[in-house]
Amino acid sequence: MLKTNLLTATIIGLCLTNLNTAFGVIVSVGEQNKPDASETIAPFNKNAVASFEEGLNLYEQGDLKGSEAAFRKAIELQPNFAKAYIGLGNTLDDQGKSSEAIASYKKAISLEPEESGAYFNLGLTLARLDKLDDAIAQYQKAISLDPKYVRARYNLGNALYNQGKITEAIAQYTETIRLEPNYAPALAHLGNALYDQGKISEAIAQYQKAISLEPKYAAAHYYLATAFHGQGKITEAIAEYTEAIRLEPTNPAGYSGLGQALEIQGKISEAIAQYRKAISRNPKYVSAHYNLASALYEQQKLTEAVAEYTETIRLDPKYVQAYNGLGNALDDQGKPTEAIAQYKKAISLDPKNGYAYYNLAVTLGRQQQLDDAIVALKKARELFQAQGNSKMLERVDQLFQKINTTQIN
């Protein structure tokens, strides 16, 4: 078959990007800087302090409503109780009341402008809202007040990483580790940043350090698996994906990663089983649907593949590879007109997608629309040449020869 659905190249590419979020870890959020009753400034209303302590205890127990009520009582009894406003902000944020939480943190800041914890917690909430510039400003303010504020530095690193500022993120992770050498999340996320710089061996070293400190750190096992995957060490990758799944069986990412590794070994049926497990844990896990579709396509289960590609697109209408894969499956079903429409949609979303142009050329050639096929193939060649993709350049040239002799199969 002349066409390609990027079964290997695309799947690996999806697996090895955005590591900080791949295992369901919200990296822009760190540990809460919960106020400590022992740090309150005397003289304070004793009943207010008692309510504050009750709020802390209830928060620890997960009773957010009770905690909120206790913090509000503390504030009622002691209106200038800044740490009670921080505690209240935490409970509100955890209940999804972001605007109210922000107001509470800002009130704490107005009462105690030197309270670094208020800036830190405000930063956490802003990061959750994807207001990264604002979050970064708050983390930096917290650090200016307390240069040894480990969690603020760590979360600053996360926010910078999410903005693609990898070098700056590395600096913050490194400083976090200097201040607290045994802080496993900082080691793991430093590994992710190094991985993004192509320093896979250095990244692996950081993941392994994190795991040595916290053997049950599921995300670190997942990150390590993806790094081994990237090095082509598939057996090692499978072992780490399996351990990540054992430690956190409800997280779909481990199953999807394991499926990708099994595909590399040619174990398509086993891979399909893992993708289905990932989807059962999260029916909206887009990449698992795409990977499942591609694996089904490899088995020539075209009807099932079409269904999964279609579901991928429903969940993410901008998923370019899914349109390309859907086009391939439709073409193999004898639906060239529908296939052409899918390739053109992929091209409209990503004009630099050489594979979509190549597949479009194949289908157009088979339909004897040779002039249009040549135009698409020339564009594919231009893109593959710019990318240094010698394998696909060879396939393009082979197709040119077939078109020139009108021997399209």
C-alpha angles and dihedrals in degrees: 000000000000095000127088129205093187091243094168105024097046097042093052091046091054092047097052102049132090093011095175091066102029096092094049093264114148095216096183089067124070136175114314115255092225113192116253118224090215089064097058116121117245139260094054131153104267092219090052090052090048091052090047091053090048089052091053093049094048090047090054089051091052094247097137097169092050091045092050091051092050094050091048089052090051090052092048090054094040111024094186093054099128096180090053088057089052090050090047090050090054093052092046093048092050088053091054094254095131098161093051091046092053090050090051094051091047090052089053090051092050089053096043112017090180093057102115093188092064092056091046095052091044087054091053092054093046090049090053087055089051091244090138099164090054092044091051091052090054094047090049091051090051090050092048088057094042114019090187094056096130099186092048091054091046093051091044086056090051093050092049090048091052088053090054092249093136099164092051091046090052090053091055095045090049092051090047090055092046089055094042111017094184097054100122099191091058090051092049094048091045084056090054092051091049089048090055088055089055093252095131098159091051090047091052090053090055093048091050091050090051091050092047088057095041111021090181094055097125096187092054090054089051092049090049090050092054090049092052087046090055090052091051092248093136098165091054090044091053091051092053095044088051092051091048089053092048091053096043109020095170094061112096097202094076092054092048092049091048089051091053092051092049090052090056087057090051093249095134098160092051090047091052090053090054093048090052089051090052091051092047088057092046118011089192095056096126101192092050090056090049093048090047090050091051092048091049089049090055088055089049091241088145101169091052091044092052090051093052095044088050091050090049090055092046090055094042115018091188096056097124098187091055091060089050092049092045089052091054093050093047092049090051088052089058096256102123097159091055090044092053090052090055094050091050090050090053090050092049089055095042115018089184095059102119093182092060091052090047094050090044089054091051093053094043089050092052088052088052091243087137101162092054090043091055091050091052093045093051089053091048090051092049091052096044091048091052089050094048091237100158094172093059092041088060091051091048091053091049090053091049089057092051092048091049089055092038089234099137112157 
